[in-house]
């Protein structure tokens, strides 16, 4: 058990990126975390963690060991909780962004509940990140980089910002070839008050951090995704939703994907939840189910 505990500490350190965050997750002191990592490095005879200017990072040996450790810890958790998960009861509280939740998390929740009819589910859809502790939530779907390193994370896939327009609009107004061409087109911009009216693209021929900024004079500003897509399908102009929001439209041909060579880096889609040894069986079961169900969808493959 002591050696299994060492694996859990290593995974927590690498997941959170700091000794302090790992200590908070595991409810221990930072010195205790430091001693455990040192003992593990001594046991395996290799350095597992390197300090960078901003966070801790795994060495190659640390990355390999952590990957194997996650599998061992998952098997152990499954063995320990299998009897309790045979008949899940109680309440599961989940939050997700509005459109992603409506289109994809809701079917996932219905499928999960069909397997566990004694379970009560509460799904809260919101485009702001709710706090799991303060709002009494068990699991959240988060899109984009995470700011709370104290949460457990299971990656589902990725999505991208994509420029789209209707075939009718392109027939009448032409197809933009490079981002600079957008200045001659009508645009539909999703906005929040005080937000910048610009779209950012990857610079030509570059996979690094270089970006090209296109400042916009939108024909339509709207704070609702469905309204933005309705306008785009109607031929009103070019829009820039996340890729998962237009999967059906792209497949049906009612919208066309543009400027794919200049799309910025993909954004991660993740399930986040509170960790620790006292995780409720229903949370553990839903996370495993959600990763499998949502991860196989084309909507989270960029």
N, C-alpha and C positions, 0 to 999 in steps of 0.2 A: 504493500500500500504506500510506503514511503516513496518508492520509485515511481509509482503512478502519480503521486502528488507532485513530484518533480516535473513530470511531463505536463501536468496541468499548469504549473507555474510558468514553464517555458512558453507554452501556448498563449497564456494570458499576457506575458511581457511582449511577445511579438505582435499579438492582436492589437494591443493598446498603444504600443510604441513607447512606453515609459514604465519605470519601476513604480512610480507613485500611482499611476492609473491601474496597473496590475494589482497593486496592494489594495486599492479601493474595491476592485472587482472581487477579489478573493477574501476581503475582510481581514487583512493582515497588515503588518507594518512594512514599510519599504526596506528596513534592514533585514527583515526575515526573508523578503523576496530576493535581496542581494545574496544572502547566504545560500539560499537554495540553488540559485543559478550557479554560484561558484562551486558548490558541491557537485552539481550535475556536470559542469565542465571538467572537473577533476575526475569524475567517474568515467566520462567518455574520452578523456585525453585530448580535447580540442576546444578551442574558443567557439562559443555558440552565438554570442551577441557582441556587436560592435556599437560603440557610441558615435553618432554623427553630431553635427552642430545643432540639429533640431530634435532628433528623436533616436531611439534605439533601433537598430536594424540587424537582421540575422546574417551571420556568415553563411557560406554555402553549407557547411556542416549543420549549422543551426536550422536552416530552412528545411533540409532533408529530414532531420530528426523531428522537427515540429510537424511536418506533413504526416509522418508516420504516427506521431503521438496523437494527432487529432483522430485518426482512425481507431487507435486503441481506446481513447477516451470515449468515443461514440459507442464502441462495442460494449464497454463497461457500463455506460449509462443505459444502453438498451437492455442489458441483462438485469440491471438493478430495478428498472422501472417497468419491465414487461408485465409483471402481475398487476400493477396498478393501472396500466393503460388498457387492460382488457376491456374495461367498461368505463369510459371517461364520463365524468359528471361535473357539475358545477357550471361556472361561467367563464367564457373566453372572450377577452376584449381586444379588438384589433383596430388599428387605424391605417389609412392609406390615402394617397392623393385622390381627388374626386374622380377624375376621368379613369385613371388606372384602376381605382377601386370599383367603380361602377361596371367597367367592362371586363375586368379580369379577376380581381380579388373576390367579388361577390360570387361568381360561379365556383371559385375555389372553396369559399366558405360553405356554400351549399353542398358541394361534393363531400367536404369533410364532415359536415353535420349529418349527412345521410349515412355515413359510416358509424356515427356516434349519436344516436337519436336522443339520448338522455342529456345531451350537452346543450346549454344555452349559449348563444353567440351574440355579441354586441359588436357591430361594425360601424365605426365613426369615420366618415369621409371628410377630409379637410386638406386644403392645399398649403396650410402652414404646419410646421412640424410640432406636433403635440408632445408634451413631456410625459414619458412613460410613468414616472413615479408620481408627479403632481396630478396627472389626469387619470391615474388608476388603470393604465393600459398594460396589456401583456406583450403584444407584438406590434411592430410598426413596419410598413413598407416605406422605404426611403429611396428617393432617386437623387443621385448626385453625391458629392463628397460629404462625409460625415464630420460633424464637429464635436460630437460627444464620444470620446474614446473609451468611456467606461461601459459601453454597451457591447454585448455579444453580437456578432455579425455573421450572417450567412448570405453570400452573394448569389443572386439569381441569374443575372446576366447584365446586359448593357442596352442603352438606348442612345439615340443621337438626335440632335437638332437637324431637321431636314427642311429644305425649301420645296414647296409644292405649288402647283397651279393647275387649273382645269385645262383639258385639251382645247376647249372653246376659247379660253383666254389666250393660250399660246398661238392658236391659229390667227387670232385677230391682232396680236401685239408682238409676236415673235418670242423666241426662246433665249433667255440670258445664257451666255456661254461662260462668262467669268463674273465674279462678284461685283466688279465695277459697273457691269451692265444694269444692275438693280436700280441705279439712279434714274434710269429711263422708264421704269415700270411702276405701276400701281402696287402698293404693298398694304397688307393687312397685319397690324402689329398687336400682339397681346401685350397689355401694359399694366403696370401698377403705378399709382401716383408717385411722381418724382423719379420714375425710371428713365433710363437713357433710351432715346430713339435710335438705336443702332443694332446692326447684326455683325457678329464676329465670325470670321472664317479662317481656316488654315491657309497660310501663305502658299503661293504656288510652289509646287515641288518640294515642300517641306513637311516632315513628320514631327518636327520638334515643337518648340513653344511659340515660334513666330506666328503672328496673327495679322490678318487684314481686317480693318474696321470699315464698315460701310454705314455712313450716317444716312438716316432715312427721313423722308417727308411723307408719312403714311397717308394713304387715302382714307383708311379706316383704322381707328383705335378701338379695341374692345377688350374687356376684362374677363371674357368667358370663352373657353376653348371651343365649345360646340358652336357658338355664334361665329367665331373666326372660321371654322371649317365650313359652315354653311355658306359664308360669303365667298370662300375660296372655290367651293364646288359650283357656286352660281356664276363664276367667271369674273368676280369683282376685282381680283388681283392675286398677288403672290403672298403666301403665308408661310410661317416657319414654326410648325408644331414639333413635338417630340415624335420620334418614329412610331412608337406604340400607339399613338393617337390616330394614325392614318393607315394602319395596316389594311383594313377592309377597303378603304377608298383606293389605295394603290393597287390592290389585287383586282378590284372591279374596274379600274381604269378611269374612275371619275376624277382622280387627281394624278398628276405626274410628278415624279421626284426629279429635282433639278440640282445642278452644281454639286453633284456627289463627290467630285474630286477635291472639293474645297471644304467639305464638312469638318467641323471641329472634332476633337477627340470624343469618343463615346463616354457617356456618363454611367456609372454603376447603378444597378437596381439591387437593393438588399433588403433582407428581413433583419430587423434589429430587435433585441430583447434583453432583458436583465438576466445575467448569468448567475453562477453560484450553485453550490451543491443542493440547495433547497428549491431548485426550479420545479414548478408544478408539472406533473405528468402531462396535463392537457397542453401546456405550452410546448413542452418537448415534442409531443406528438404532432401538433400543428406545424411547428417549424419544419420538421422532417417532411410532412405532407406538402406544405407550401413550397419548399424548395423543389420537390419533385414535380408538382403540378405546374407551378408558374415557370420553372426553368425550362420546361419542354415547349413552351409557347414561342412562336416566331416573333412575338412582340418584344421579347427581351434578347434579341440577337443583333441589335443595332441596325 
